[in-house]
């Protein structure tokens, strides 16, 4: 029961933050950000918000700082839309799963290319 509630609250927080990003936060450091997941603790006091951003490490660091400085505003907006006794604290974390997936895809592509090259070489013999 508790897991279901934290999951539902996480989904609502995800929607609210995504909507805020679409409408645009006024911080120029926040670029093209996508909220990938929100995990809420069972006691509903902390929400880990995972995001990805287009760009290099410099833009990622700037986005992290921009998001962290926007936490009070984002919490206030979430509090207005979610009718809860306590609005969860927010913690923004960069989502590395996309990079990890791209790396695995690249490795698999390399293996596939090597195996087709090896098969082509053996057919010539």
ABEGO torsion letter per residue (X at the ends): XAAAAAAAAAAAAAAAAAAAAAAEBABAABBBBBBABBBBBAAGABBBBBBBBBEBAAAAAAAAAAAAAAAAAAAAAAAAABBBABBBBBBBBBBAAAAAAAAAAAAAAAAAAAAAAAAAAAAAX
